[in-house]
């Protein structure tokens, strides 16, 4: 075969493949409802995670039960009231009112100052301040207690002239803002949802719409179909990841510390591992309903095991081993390191080997099921 014939064959293949990709794109975007689903829920999730799923404590209603009524206790109370986070909603006159105040839910915590507070304080003894917290929300309770402890420590330093022995500085997130931890991770997490669902429904949709038989008599090979059905979800995933990245950068004003190119390289590696997983589901499932249920059944544990909200190190050892099967875990780590810590691509890629292994397993698995079905 001459070089000219080879060039002509390659050109013809590119034209056919472009038409196949165009057909997949039209099938995905032709319905107005489908286009809205690709964008609408994305902004809803961004708002929910950006403004609601936060561990920052901006408002703490508290009640005060001051049995000391001294200058020292007043100064301590003034330090709490001057903090913009705390809002005194009730002043109690007896410890018997504490349980009722907490039960009503008016106060998140009650600060109880012992009647001997001033005497013990100026004599250098342990001046007792009891903080009674509504433990029904343990996370918020612990944060509120941390703020009270900081206020007490600062007041102790100012009144007694003690030296501050602990100096704290936070790297990469100086103000410990929850959005800085969660939002960069959404670049891969939210786009993953659409990529898996779109790829999982691709072949099942063909069967239910009656166009699957046309694929059987088409001149396309199994590899052609696999590549075309991979490209469209990946492009949509990249589009959604870009939208989230722009929202993080310009709306939430989370400064980008690393390279944008490195960020997108990590996203592409991750998309390859995820799209192969979705296509394997799609080729195996007989109906769209079966594909959708299987995809959602896999998405929930993937998100929970990823470390998006809870640190991997706090999980039981067996669960930590299971996280190695979750490519989202390593994509999240890589994105956060690049976005917040300016990590280099070579360093980050060294920790991405489970994602690469997943891609090398899922894509051939999808090819096998495609070959078997076709």
C-alpha positions as CSV (number, residue, x, y, z in Angstrom):
1,X,0.0,0.0,0.0
2,X,1.4,3.4,-1.0
3,X,1.9,6.3,1.2
4,X,-0.9,8.2,-0.6
5,X,-3.4,5.3,0.0
6,X,-2.4,5.3,3.7
7,X,-3.0,9.1,4.0
8,X,-6.4,8.7,2.2
9,X,-7.5,5.9,4.5
10,X,-6.5,7.9,7.6
11,X,-8.3,10.9,6.3
12,X,-11.4,8.8,5.6
13,X,-11.2,7.3,9.1
14,X,-10.9,10.7,10.7
15,X,-14.0,11.9,8.8
16,X,-16.0,8.9,9.8
17,X,-14.8,9.1,13.4
18,X,-15.6,12.9,13.6
19,X,-19.1,12.1,12.4
20,X,-19.5,9.4,15.1
21,X,-18.3,11.8,17.8
22,X,-20.7,14.5,16.4
23,X,-23.5,11.9,16.6
24,X,-22.7,11.1,20.2
25,X,-22.6,14.8,21.1
26,X,-26.0,15.5,19.4
27,X,-27.5,12.5,21.2
28,X,-26.3,13.9,24.5
29,X,-27.3,17.5,24.0
30,X,-30.2,17.4,21.6
31,X,-32.9,17.6,24.3
32,X,-33.3,20.9,26.2
33,X,-34.0,19.0,29.4
34,X,-30.7,17.1,29.0
35,X,-28.8,20.4,28.5
36,X,-30.4,21.9,31.6
37,X,-29.5,18.8,33.6
38,X,-25.8,19.2,32.6
39,X,-25.6,22.8,34.0
40,X,-28.5,23.4,36.4
41,X,-27.6,20.8,39.1
42,X,-24.0,21.8,38.8
43,X,-24.7,25.4,40.1
44,X,-27.1,24.0,42.7
45,X,-24.3,21.7,44.1
46,X,-21.8,24.6,44.0
47,X,-24.2,26.8,46.1
48,X,-25.0,23.9,48.5
49,X,-21.3,22.9,49.1
50,X,-20.0,26.5,49.0
51,X,-22.4,28.1,51.4
52,X,-24.1,25.3,53.4
53,X,-21.6,22.4,53.7
54,X,-19.2,24.5,55.8
55,X,-17.5,23.8,59.1
56,X,-16.8,27.4,59.8
57,X,-18.7,28.7,62.8
58,X,-20.1,32.2,62.2
59,X,-22.8,32.5,64.9
60,X,-23.0,31.0,68.4
61,X,-26.0,31.9,70.5
62,X,-25.1,31.5,74.2
63,X,-26.6,32.0,77.6
64,X,-24.7,33.4,80.6
65,X,-25.0,32.3,84.2
66,X,-22.7,34.5,86.2
67,X,-22.7,33.7,89.9
68,X,-19.6,35.7,90.6
69,X,-20.8,39.2,89.6
70,X,-17.2,40.4,90.0
71,X,-15.0,42.7,87.9
72,X,-13.0,39.7,86.8
73,X,-16.1,37.8,85.6
74,X,-17.4,40.9,83.9
75,X,-14.1,41.2,82.0
76,X,-14.3,37.6,80.9
77,X,-17.9,38.0,79.8
78,X,-17.0,41.2,77.9
79,X,-14.3,39.4,76.0
80,X,-17.0,36.9,74.9
81,X,-19.5,39.5,74.0
82,X,-17.0,41.5,72.0
83,X,-16.3,38.5,69.8
84,X,-18.4,38.8,66.7
85,X,-19.2,35.1,66.7
86,X,-20.9,34.9,70.1
87,X,-24.3,36.4,70.7
88,X,-25.8,36.4,74.2
89,X,-29.4,35.5,73.8
90,X,-30.2,34.9,77.5
91,X,-28.9,35.8,81.0
92,X,-29.7,33.1,83.6
93,X,-30.0,33.8,87.3
94,X,-29.8,30.2,88.5
95,X,-28.2,27.0,87.4
96,X,-31.6,25.4,87.5
97,X,-32.4,27.3,84.3
98,X,-29.6,25.8,82.3
99,X,-31.2,22.6,81.2
100,X,-34.3,24.4,80.0
101,X,-32.3,26.9,78.0
102,X,-30.4,24.1,76.2
103,X,-33.5,22.0,75.6
104,X,-35.4,24.9,74.0
105,X,-32.5,25.3,71.5
106,X,-32.3,29.0,72.1
107,X,-28.6,28.8,73.2
108,X,-26.0,26.5,71.7
109,X,-24.0,26.7,75.0
110,X,-24.2,28.1,78.5
111,X,-21.3,29.8,80.2
112,X,-21.4,29.2,84.0
113,X,-19.1,31.3,86.1
114,X,-18.5,30.0,89.6
115,X,-19.2,32.3,92.6
116,X,-15.6,32.0,93.7
117,X,-14.2,32.9,90.3
118,X,-12.6,36.2,91.2
119,X,-11.0,35.0,94.5
120,X,-9.5,31.9,92.8
121,X,-8.4,33.9,89.8
122,X,-6.4,36.6,91.7
123,X,-5.0,34.0,94.1
124,X,-3.5,32.1,91.2
125,X,-5.8,29.1,91.7
126,X,-7.8,27.4,89.0
127,X,-10.7,29.8,88.4
128,X,-13.6,27.6,87.3
129,X,-15.7,28.5,84.3
130,X,-18.0,25.7,83.2
131,X,-19.2,25.5,79.6
132,X,-22.3,23.4,79.1
133,X,-22.8,22.6,75.4
134,X,-25.7,21.2,73.3
135,X,-24.0,18.0,72.2
136,X,-26.7,17.1,69.7
137,X,-24.4,18.7,67.1
138,X,-21.0,17.5,68.2
139,X,-19.0,19.2,65.4
140,X,-20.4,22.6,66.1
141,X,-20.1,22.0,69.9
142,X,-16.4,21.2,69.6
143,X,-15.8,24.3,67.5
144,X,-17.6,26.5,69.9
145,X,-15.7,25.1,72.8
146,X,-12.4,25.8,70.9
147,X,-13.4,29.5,70.6
148,X,-14.3,29.8,74.3
149,X,-10.9,28.2,75.2
150,X,-9.0,30.7,73.0
151,X,-10.8,33.6,74.6
152,X,-10.0,32.3,78.1
153,X,-6.4,31.8,77.2
154,X,-6.1,35.3,75.7
155,X,-7.7,36.8,78.8
156,X,-5.4,34.9,81.1
157,X,-2.4,36.2,79.2
158,X,-3.6,39.8,79.3
159,X,-4.7,39.9,83.0
160,X,-1.8,38.0,84.5
161,X,0.9,39.1,82.1
162,X,1.8,35.5,81.3
163,X,3.7,34.8,78.2
164,X,2.1,33.1,75.2
165,X,3.7,29.7,74.8
166,X,1.8,28.5,71.8
167,X,2.0,30.3,68.4
168,X,-0.2,28.8,65.6
169,X,0.2,29.4,61.9
170,X,-1.9,27.7,59.2
171,X,-0.2,26.9,55.9
172,X,-2.1,27.1,52.5
173,X,-5.3,28.2,54.3
174,X,-4.4,31.0,56.7
175,X,-8.0,31.6,57.9
176,X,-9.0,28.0,57.9
177,X,-11.9,28.7,55.6
178,X,-13.9,25.5,54.8
179,X,-14.5,26.5,51.2
180,X,-10.8,26.5,50.5
181,X,-10.8,22.8,51.5
182,X,-14.0,21.7,49.8
183,X,-14.4,23.7,46.7
184,X,-11.2,22.7,44.8
185,X,-12.2,19.1,45.3
186,X,-15.5,19.7,43.7
187,X,-13.7,20.3,40.4
188,X,-13.2,16.5,40.0
189,X,-16.0,15.3,42.3
190,X,-19.0,17.0,40.6
191,X,-17.7,16.5,37.1
192,X,-17.2,12.8,38.0
193,X,-20.9,12.5,38.6
194,X,-21.9,13.6,35.1
195,X,-19.1,11.6,33.4
196,X,-20.0,8.3,35.0
197,X,-23.8,8.8,34.4
198,X,-23.3,9.9,30.8
199,X,-20.9,7.1,30.0
200,X,-23.0,4.6,31.9
201,X,-26.1,5.5,29.9
202,X,-24.5,5.7,26.4
203,X,-25.0,2.1,25.2
204,X,-28.1,1.4,27.3
205,X,-29.7,4.5,25.7
206,X,-28.8,3.1,22.2
207,X,-30.6,-0.2,23.1
208,X,-33.8,1.5,24.4
209,X,-33.9,4.0,21.5
210,X,-33.6,1.1,19.0
211,X,-30.3,2.4,17.4
212,X,-28.1,-0.2,18.9
213,X,-28.8,-2.5,15.9
214,X,-27.5,0.2,13.6
215,X,-24.1,0.0,15.4
216,X,-23.9,-3.7,14.6
217,X,-24.0,-3.1,10.8
218,X,-22.0,0.1,10.9
219,X,-18.4,0.2,9.5
220,X,-17.0,1.3,12.9
221,X,-14.9,-1.0,14.9
222,X,-15.3,-1.7,18.6
223,X,-12.4,0.6,19.3
224,X,-14.0,3.4,17.3
225,X,-17.2,3.2,19.2
226,X,-15.4,3.0,22.5
227,X,-13.3,6.1,21.8
228,X,-16.3,8.1,20.5
229,X,-18.4,7.2,23.6
230,X,-15.4,8.2,25.8
231,X,-14.6,11.5,24.2
232,X,-18.1,13.1,24.7
233,X,-18.3,12.5,28.5
234,X,-14.7,13.6,28.9
235,X,-15.4,16.8,27.0
236,X,-18.5,17.5,29.1
237,X,-16.6,16.7,32.3
238,X,-13.8,19.1,31.3
239,X,-16.4,21.8,30.6
240,X,-18.0,21.3,34.0
241,X,-14.6,21.1,35.7
242,X,-13.7,24.4,34.1
243,X,-17.0,26.0,35.3
244,X,-16.3,25.0,38.9
245,X,-12.7,26.1,38.6
246,X,-13.8,29.6,37.5
247,X,-16.4,29.8,40.3
248,X,-13.7,28.8,42.8
249,X,-11.3,31.4,41.4
250,X,-13.5,34.4,40.9
251,X,-16.6,33.9,43.0
252,X,-15.2,32.3,46.1
253,X,-11.9,34.0,45.5
254,X,-9.8,31.0,46.4
255,X,-6.3,31.9,45.1
256,X,-4.8,29.5,42.7
257,X,-1.3,28.5,44.0
258,X,-0.2,26.1,41.3
259,X,-0.2,25.6,37.5
260,X,-3.4,25.5,35.6
261,X,-1.9,23.2,33.0
262,X,-1.0,20.7,35.8
263,X,-4.5,20.9,37.1
264,X,-6.0,20.0,33.8
265,X,-3.5,17.1,33.2
266,X,-4.7,15.6,36.5
267,X,-8.3,16.1,35.5
268,X,-7.8,14.3,32.2
269,X,-6.1,11.3,33.9
270,X,-8.9,11.1,36.3
271,X,-11.6,11.3,33.6
272,X,-10.0,8.5,31.7
273,X,-10.2,6.2,34.7
274,X,-13.8,7.2,35.4
275,X,-15.2,7.1,31.8
276,X,-13.8,3.5,31.4
277,X,-15.7,2.5,34.6
278,X,-18.9,4.1,33.3
279,X,-18.6,2.5,29.8
280,X,-18.1,-0.9,31.4
281,X,-21.4,-0.4,33.3
282,X,-23.1,0.8,30.2
283,X,-22.0,-2.2,28.0
284,X,-22.9,-4.6,30.7
285,X,-26.3,-3.2,31.6
286,X,-29.4,-4.2,29.6
287,X,-31.5,-1.1,30.3
288,X,-31.0,2.6,31.2
289,X,-32.6,2.0,34.6
290,X,-30.2,-0.8,35.4
291,X,-27.2,1.3,34.3
292,X,-28.4,4.3,36.4
293,X,-28.9,2.3,39.5
294,X,-25.5,0.6,39.2
295,X,-23.8,4.0,38.6
296,X,-25.5,5.6,41.7
297,X,-24.7,2.5,43.8
298,X,-21.0,3.0,43.0
299,X,-21.0,6.8,43.3
300,X,-22.0,7.0,47.0
301,X,-19.2,4.9,48.4
302,X,-16.7,6.6,46.0
303,X,-17.6,10.0,47.4
304,X,-17.5,8.8,51.0
305,X,-14.2,7.0,50.6
306,X,-12.6,9.9,48.8
307,X,-11.7,12.1,51.8
308,X,-13.8,15.0,50.5
309,X,-15.2,15.7,53.9
310,X,-13.5,13.3,56.4
311,X,-9.7,12.7,56.5
312,X,-8.6,9.3,55.2
313,X,-6.3,8.9,58.2
314,X,-9.3,9.0,60.6
315,X,-11.0,6.0,58.9
316,X,-10.5,2.4,60.2
317,X,-7.5,0.6,58.7
318,X,-9.6,-1.7,56.6
319,X,-11.5,1.2,55.1
320,X,-8.2,3.0,54.4
321,X,-7.2,0.0,52.3
322,X,-10.5,0.2,50.4
323,X,-9.8,3.8,49.5
324,X,-7.0,2.6,47.2
325,X,-9.8,1.3,44.9
326,X,-11.3,4.8,44.7
327,X,-9.5,7.0,42.0
328,X,-11.4,10.0,43.4
329,X,-9.3,9.9,46.6
330,X,-6.1,10.4,44.7
331,X,-7.5,12.9,42.3
332,X,-8.7,15.0,45.2
333,X,-5.3,14.9,46.9
334,X,-3.6,15.9,43.6
335,X,-6.0,18.8,42.9
336,X,-5.7,20.2,46.4
337,X,-2.0,20.0,46.4
338,X,-1.7,21.8,43.0
339,X,-4.4,24.4,43.7
340,X,-3.5,25.3,47.3
341,X,0.1,24.2,47.8
342,X,1.6,24.8,44.4
343,X,2.8,21.2,44.1
344,X,4.7,20.3,41.0
345,X,3.2,18.0,38.4
346,X,6.0,15.4,38.8
347,X,5.5,15.2,42.5
348,X,1.7,14.9,42.2
349,X,1.8,12.3,39.4
350,X,3.9,10.0,41.6
351,X,0.9,9.7,43.9
352,X,-1.5,9.2,41.0
353,X,-0.5,5.7,40.2
354,X,-3.8,4.2,41.5
355,X,-5.7,6.4,39.1
356,X,-3.5,5.3,36.2
357,X,-3.9,1.7,37.2
358,X,-7.7,2.1,37.3
359,X,-7.7,3.6,33.8
360,X,-5.6,0.7,32.5
361,X,-8.1,-1.7,34.0
362,X,-11.5,0.0,33.3
363,X,-10.8,0.9,29.7
364,X,-9.9,-2.7,28.6
365,X,-12.8,-4.0,30.7
366,X,-15.1,-1.6,28.8
367,X,-13.6,-2.8,25.5
368,X,-14.2,-6.4,26.5
369,X,-17.9,-5.8,27.2
370,X,-18.3,-3.8,24.1
371,X,-16.7,-6.5,22.0
372,X,-18.9,-9.1,23.7
373,X,-22.1,-7.1,23.1
374,X,-21.3,-6.2,19.5
